[in-house]
Amino acid sequence: MTDATEPQPQPQDFRFSLRDLTHFPTLSLLPKDNDPSGSVDLSYYEDPGDEPDGISDPVKHWCLLVQIVYHTATDKELIYNVRDREGKNFFVVFYREGESLQLPGKKEKESGGGKGGGGERPWQKYCKPGNCMAVMYACSHVFEDGALGVQVTESENVKSFPCSLDTFLLLGDELEEPPTKPKQCSACDKPGPHKCARCSVRQYCGKDCQTNDWKERHKNECAAFQQINAWRERDWREFDEYWID
């Protein structure tokens, strides 16, 4: 997989929305990773009959958005109980052979960290109960006990955010709305000529309002705004390479 960092122009008739189930499906709409019939969901993947190696590439980009309910771990698995926007609870399970996994919040020095150790991974930073998790290219998986969930083998496809799923979706809605009036300070409604340097969404009249808003609200939404804006610049309808950033 390669690092997709260059913005891609959106087709003229494409309207990005986190509520679009075509690109942000729930568990019930995901393609299956172990379909016993051997069939391929052609709304997600190419027909393998057209490929000489029999491997199907995606035909589009998609992302599963969920809220973490709780998490636990075994020697080989990191397990998250999550809930999607339909209210369906299920497990997202990470399995990395030969690599120890720890619950988020564990410091590397507590678990023999360093290279090859079991410290917290970057994608785990906000993987805590109540927060939003995003899993790119997720597929539904039937576990040994018959439960339906998601198995993650590439942790690079996962991100987490310090806000709830509902808040994440509302922030996406906010970015879709066309501006109707001059930008005002997000904290006091005075003219706000200064933008947040990270997300360029929230604006402020000065340092005091920016500092107060960061403590009260913006520190929990800034990373989400940055990610949503990055997604908005890309063409979700045409697959060229895996996005891992």
C-alpha positions in Angstrom: 0.0 0.0 0.0 1.2 3.5 -0.7 0.7 6.7 1.2 -2.1 8.8 -0.5 -1.2 12.3 0.4 -2.1 14.3 -2.7 -5.6 15.8 -2.8 -7.7 14.4 -5.6 -10.3 16.5 -7.4 -13.9 15.3 -6.8 -16.2 14.6 -9.7 -18.5 17.4 -10.4 -21.6 15.4 -9.4 -20.1 13.9 -6.3 -21.3 15.2 -2.9 -19.2 14.0 0.0 -21.1 13.2 3.1 -20.3 11.0 6.2 -23.9 9.9 6.1 -23.5 8.4 2.6 -23.9 4.7 3.1 -22.2 3.9 -0.2 -18.8 5.1 1.2 -19.6 5.0 4.9 -21.5 1.8 5.3 -22.8 0.2 8.5 -21.9 -3.4 9.5 -24.9 -4.9 7.7 -23.7 -3.3 4.4 -20.1 -4.3 4.5 -18.6 -6.8 2.1 -17.9 -10.3 3.6 -14.3 -11.4 4.0 -15.1 -15.1 4.3 -18.2 -15.7 2.3 -18.7 -19.5 2.2 -20.2 -19.2 -1.3 -17.0 -17.7 -2.6 -18.9 -14.9 -4.2 -17.5 -11.3 -4.4 -19.5 -8.2 -3.6 -19.2 -6.3 -6.9 -20.3 -3.1 -5.3 -17.0 -3.1 -3.5 -14.6 -5.3 -5.5 -13.7 -6.1 -9.1 -14.9 -9.4 -10.6 -11.9 -11.7 -9.9 -12.6 -13.5 -13.1 -11.2 -10.5 -14.9 -7.9 -10.7 -12.9 -5.1 -13.2 -14.0 -4.1 -13.8 -10.3 -7.7 -14.2 -9.1 -7.3 -11.3 -6.7 -10.0 -8.6 -6.6 -9.0 -5.0 -6.1 -11.6 -2.6 -4.6 -13.6 -0.5 -7.0 -14.1 2.4 -4.6 -13.0 3.6 -1.2 -15.1 3.1 2.0 -14.9 3.5 5.7 -16.7 2.0 8.7 -17.5 4.6 11.4 -18.3 3.2 14.9 -18.3 4.3 18.6 -16.3 2.3 21.1 -18.3 0.8 24.0 -15.5 -1.1 25.7 -12.3 -2.9 25.0 -10.3 -5.9 26.3 -7.3 -7.9 25.2 -5.8 -11.4 25.1 -2.3 -12.5 24.3 -2.9 -12.2 20.6 -6.0 -10.1 20.1 -7.1 -6.6 21.0 -10.9 -6.6 21.1 -13.3 -3.6 20.8 -17.0 -3.8 21.4 -18.4 -1.1 19.2 -21.7 0.3 17.9 -22.5 1.6 14.5 -24.9 4.4 13.5 -27.7 1.8 13.2 -27.2 0.9 16.9 -25.7 -2.5 16.1 -23.2 -3.7 18.6 -20.4 -6.0 17.5 -16.7 -6.7 17.9 -13.8 -5.2 16.0 -10.8 -7.6 16.6 -7.2 -6.8 15.9 -4.9 -9.8 15.4 -1.2 -9.4 14.9 0.8 -12.6 14.8 4.1 -12.4 16.7 3.3 -8.9 18.1 2.0 -8.2 21.6 -1.0 -5.8 21.8 -1.8 -3.6 24.8 -4.9 -1.7 25.7 -4.8 2.0 24.9 -3.2 4.1 27.6 -0.5 1.6 28.5 2.9 3.2 28.3 5.6 1.4 26.3 7.9 1.2 29.3 5.2 -0.6 31.2 5.0 -3.4 28.6 8.6 -3.6 27.4 8.0 -1.1 24.6 10.4 0.0 22.0 10.7 -1.6 18.6 8.9 -4.9 18.6 7.4 -4.2 22.0 3.8 -4.0 23.1 3.4 -0.3 23.6 0.4 1.8 22.5 0.3 2.3 18.7 -0.4 5.7 17.1 -3.9 4.5 15.9 -4.8 3.6 19.5 -4.3 7.1 20.9 -8.0 7.9 21.2 -9.3 4.3 21.1 -11.2 4.6 24.4 -14.8 4.0 25.4 -17.1 6.7 24.0 -14.8 7.7 21.2 -15.2 7.3 17.4 -13.2 4.7 15.5 -12.8 4.7 11.7 -11.8 1.5 9.8 -10.9 1.9 6.1 -11.8 -1.0 3.8 -13.6 -2.9 6.6 -15.2 -6.2 5.8 -17.6 -8.2 7.9 -16.2 -11.4 9.4 -17.9 -14.4 10.9 -16.0 -15.5 14.0 -15.6 -19.0 15.3 -18.6 -18.6 17.7 -20.8 -17.5 14.8 -20.8 -13.8 15.8 -20.6 -11.2 13.0 -18.1 -8.5 13.4 -14.9 -7.0 11.8 -11.4 -8.5 11.9 -8.5 -6.1 11.3 -5.2 -7.3 10.0 -3.9 -3.9 8.9 -3.9 -1.5 11.8 -2.7 1.2 9.4 -6.3 1.3 8.1 -7.6 2.4 11.5 -7.9 5.9 13.1 -9.6 7.1 16.3 -10.9 10.5 17.4 -11.6 12.0 20.8 -15.3 12.5 20.2 -18.4 10.4 19.9 -19.7 9.0 16.7 -22.7 11.3 16.8 -20.4 14.3 17.3 -18.1 13.1 14.4 -21.2 12.9 12.1 -22.4 16.4 13.2 -19.0 17.9 12.5 -19.2 16.4 9.0 -22.6 18.0 8.6 -21.2 21.3 9.7 -18.5 21.2 7.0 -21.2 20.5 4.4 -23.2 23.6 5.2 -22.4 26.6 2.9 -21.3 29.7 4.9 -24.2 32.1 5.3 -22.5 35.0 7.2 -19.0 36.3 7.8 -17.0 34.1 10.1 -17.4 35.0 13.8 -15.3 34.0 16.8 -16.3 30.5 17.8 -16.2 31.6 21.5 -17.8 35.0 21.7 -19.4 35.8 18.3 -17.2 38.8 17.6 -15.5 39.0 14.3 -13.0 36.1 14.1 -10.1 36.8 11.7 -7.8 34.1 13.2 -8.3 30.5 12.1 -7.2 27.4 14.0 -3.8 26.6 12.5 -4.5 22.9 12.6 -8.0 22.5 11.1 -8.7 26.0 9.6 -12.4 25.6 10.7 -12.8 27.4 14.0 -12.1 31.1 14.0 -11.3 33.4 16.9 -11.0 37.1 17.7 -7.9 36.5 19.7 -5.7 34.3 21.8 -7.8 34.2 24.9 -10.9 33.0 23.2 -8.9 30.4 21.2 -7.3 29.1 24.4 -10.6 28.9 26.2 -12.4 27.2 23.3 -9.6 24.7 23.0 -10.0 23.6 26.6 -13.8 23.6 26.5 -14.5 22.0 23.1 -12.1 22.3 20.3 -9.4 19.9 21.5 -12.0 17.1 21.1 -13.0 18.1 17.6 -9.9 19.4 15.9 -8.5 16.1 14.8 -11.9 15.1 13.4 -12.2 18.3 11.4 -8.7 17.7 10.0 -9.6 14.1 8.9 -13.0 15.0 7.4 -11.5 17.9 5.4 -8.8 15.5 4.1 -11.5 13.0 3.1 -13.5 15.8 1.4 -10.6 16.5 -1.0 -10.5 12.9 -2.4 -12.4 11.0 -5.0 -14.1 8.1 -3.1 -15.7 6.7 -6.2 -12.6 5.6 -8.0 -10.0 3.2 -6.4 -6.4 3.7 -7.4 -4.5 2.9 -4.3 -5.2 2.2 -0.6 -5.4 5.3 1.6 -3.5 4.7 4.8 -3.0 8.2 6.0 
